[in-house]
Amino acid sequence: MVPPGLEERSVKKFVVGFVTGSLVLAVCVLGYLRLGLANVAADAPAPESETRWMLSSVHASIRHTVPAGLKDPLPVDDARLIAGGKLYLNDCVGCHGAPGKPPSNFGATFYPPAPQLARDGTQYSEAEIYWVAKHGIRRTGMSAQGPYYSEEKLWLLAEFIHDISNLPPQVRAGIEEKAGK
Amino acid sequence: MKTFLLGFFVAWFVLPTAVLAYFRVGFGDTQSDANPPPWETSVMQSAVHASVRRSAAGIQAPPPENIDEAMVAGGELYLNGCAGCHGAPGKLGEDHSSYPRVPQLPQVGTQYSQAEMYWIIKHGIRNTAMSAYGPFYSDKELWALTSFLRQIDRLPPGVLERIQAKKAADGATK
């Protein structure tokens, strides 16, 4: 036999416990940060699980934010890939690495480290790359390039970066020719 | 009491899971050209300050052989390596759009001690655009930089001119 009123009393106790637990947890987290116990060195290794969770979260957020139907207004062709490659060689290689060259040492000194696009390519769609280049990624070294690039240039870059690990030979040659000048 | 404890521990399990899931599903904001709520910025900033203070606690600035020369040498390193983002005296840096925003040091100066600055330049700050410069500067150069940074928003008269002259001379010989 359950005495009358017991169930209600236990629910209340559970809720009080839950709220107390939440408050204590929040105080612990804030205290941990406030006491300086979180390591902020960019050159200290972070646990792989943390890095994976963070990278997935960033990609998820970008998928979530990029408007559906955002699309490159012009079709990709070799000339546009070469133009995008030239922009990339001017402004992005310092951190993200150049095609056919060893990865960027400088990019590796950030945390999170700059992805080595030339070596590893990217899983982001063209629209996502466009959006990242334009708006940047908070709490990383990736600043928003929107103020410095026209819409057209942003799309050229997105096209190039999307194909960066899979460039046709004539595009590769075209970029090197342009870069040599 | 048992029910209270149950509620307590359920909170410790449910809340972190909910937070991780919230971000994992993509509800977090990522764009660096929009500001997060001010409370977040202030919590993060104080966490960084506190952590740097703790990490740099054991480091001692070596007594400079010549503080004046160290300041000029550090100033040249600053103009060559840091001013692009952090701004030169009288000129804003170009990186206005990473988040957290890059402090414009010639305007705002710094509250960090020399040992703390040494630590920051050497190790960088995680989850910011401040990368670790340990691989690129010698210890002597790092300390010279801190001698300059300590006074960057109130340089003694003549120092900036000497730095610029040194930079021009070194540029010419290279």
Chai-1 contact restraints between the chains, C-beta under 6 A:
chainA,res_idxA,chainB,res_idxB,connection_type,confidence,min_distance_angstrom,max_distance_angstrom,comment,restraint_id
A,S10,B,T3,contact,1.0,0.0,6.0,A-B,restraint_1
A,K13,B,T3,contact,1.0,0.0,6.0,A-B,restraint_2
A,K13,B,F4,contact,1.0,0.0,6.0,A-B,restraint_3
A,F14,B,T3,contact,1.0,0.0,6.0,A-B,restraint_4
A,F14,B,G7,contact,1.0,0.0,6.0,A-B,restraint_5
A,G17,B,F4,contact,1.0,0.0,6.0,A-B,restraint_6
A,G17,B,G7,contact,1.0,0.0,6.0,A-B,restraint_7
A,G17,B,F8,contact,1.0,0.0,6.0,A-B,restraint_8
A,F18,B,G7,contact,1.0,0.0,6.0,A-B,restraint_9
A,F18,B,V10,contact,1.0,0.0,6.0,A-B,restraint_10
A,F18,B,A11,contact,1.0,0.0,6.0,A-B,restraint_11
A,T20,B,F8,contact,1.0,0.0,6.0,A-B,restraint_12
A,G21,B,F8,contact,1.0,0.0,6.0,A-B,restraint_13
A,G21,B,A11,contact,1.0,0.0,6.0,A-B,restraint_14
A,G21,B,W12,contact,1.0,0.0,6.0,A-B,restraint_15
A,S22,B,A11,contact,1.0,0.0,6.0,A-B,restraint_16
A,S22,B,L15,contact,1.0,0.0,6.0,A-B,restraint_17
A,L25,B,W12,contact,1.0,0.0,6.0,A-B,restraint_18
A,L25,B,L15,contact,1.0,0.0,6.0,A-B,restraint_19
A,L33,B,A47,contact,1.0,0.0,6.0,A-B,restraint_20
A,R34,B,A50,contact,1.0,0.0,6.0,A-B,restraint_21
A,G36,B,A50,contact,1.0,0.0,6.0,A-B,restraint_22
A,G36,B,S51,contact,1.0,0.0,6.0,A-B,restraint_23
A,G36,B,R53,contact,1.0,0.0,6.0,A-B,restraint_24
A,G36,B,R54,contact,1.0,0.0,6.0,A-B,restraint_25
A,A38,B,A47,contact,1.0,0.0,6.0,A-B,restraint_26
A,A38,B,S51,contact,1.0,0.0,6.0,A-B,restraint_27
A,V40,B,V48,contact,1.0,0.0,6.0,A-B,restraint_28
A,V40,B,S51,contact,1.0,0.0,6.0,A-B,restraint_29
A,V40,B,I125,contact,1.0,0.0,6.0,A-B,restraint_30
A,V40,B,R126,contact,1.0,0.0,6.0,A-B,restraint_31
A,A41,B,H123,contact,1.0,0.0,6.0,A-B,restraint_32
A,A42,B,G124,contact,1.0,0.0,6.0,A-B,restraint_33
A,A42,B,I125,contact,1.0,0.0,6.0,A-B,restraint_34
A,A42,B,R126,contact,1.0,0.0,6.0,A-B,restraint_35
A,A42,B,S131,contact,1.0,0.0,6.0,A-B,restraint_36
A,A42,B,A132,contact,1.0,0.0,6.0,A-B,restraint_37
A,D43,B,H123,contact,1.0,0.0,6.0,A-B,restraint_38
A,D43,B,G124,contact,1.0,0.0,6.0,A-B,restraint_39
A,D43,B,A132,contact,1.0,0.0,6.0,A-B,restraint_40
A,S57,B,F23,contact,1.0,0.0,6.0,A-B,restraint_41
A,S57,B,R24,contact,1.0,0.0,6.0,A-B,restraint_42
A,S57,B,G28,contact,1.0,0.0,6.0,A-B,restraint_43
A,V58,B,T30,contact,1.0,0.0,6.0,A-B,restraint_44
A,A60,B,V25,contact,1.0,0.0,6.0,A-B,restraint_45
A,A60,B,G26,contact,1.0,0.0,6.0,A-B,restraint_46
A,S61,B,G26,contact,1.0,0.0,6.0,A-B,restraint_47
A,S61,B,G28,contact,1.0,0.0,6.0,A-B,restraint_48
A,S61,B,T30,contact,1.0,0.0,6.0,A-B,restraint_49
A,I62,B,T30,contact,1.0,0.0,6.0,A-B,restraint_50
A,R63,B,G26,contact,1.0,0.0,6.0,A-B,restraint_51
A,H64,B,G26,contact,1.0,0.0,6.0,A-B,restraint_52
A,T109,B,S131,contact,1.0,0.0,6.0,A-B,restraint_53
A,T109,B,A132,contact,1.0,0.0,6.0,A-B,restraint_54
A,F110,B,S131,contact,1.0,0.0,6.0,A-B,restraint_55
A,Y111,B,R126,contact,1.0,0.0,6.0,A-B,restraint_56
A,H135,B,Q31,contact,1.0,0.0,6.0,A-B,restraint_57
A,H135,B,D33,contact,1.0,0.0,6.0,A-B,restraint_58
A,G136,B,S32,contact,1.0,0.0,6.0,A-B,restraint_59
A,G136,B,D33,contact,1.0,0.0,6.0,A-B,restraint_60
A,G136,B,S97,contact,1.0,0.0,6.0,A-B,restraint_61
A,I137,B,T30,contact,1.0,0.0,6.0,A-B,restraint_62
A,I137,B,S32,contact,1.0,0.0,6.0,A-B,restraint_63
A,R138,B,T30,contact,1.0,0.0,6.0,A-B,restraint_64
A,R138,B,S32,contact,1.0,0.0,6.0,A-B,restraint_65
A,R138,B,Y99,contact,1.0,0.0,6.0,A-B,restraint_66
A,R139,B,N127,contact,1.0,0.0,6.0,A-B,restraint_67
A,G141,B,A129,contact,1.0,0.0,6.0,A-B,restraint_68
A,S143,B,D95,contact,1.0,0.0,6.0,A-B,restraint_69
A,S143,B,S97,contact,1.0,0.0,6.0,A-B,restraint_70
A,S143,B,S98,contact,1.0,0.0,6.0,A-B,restraint_71
A,A144,B,S32,contact,1.0,0.0,6.0,A-B,restraint_72
A,A144,B,D33,contact,1.0,0.0,6.0,A-B,restraint_73
A,A144,B,S97,contact,1.0,0.0,6.0,A-B,restraint_74
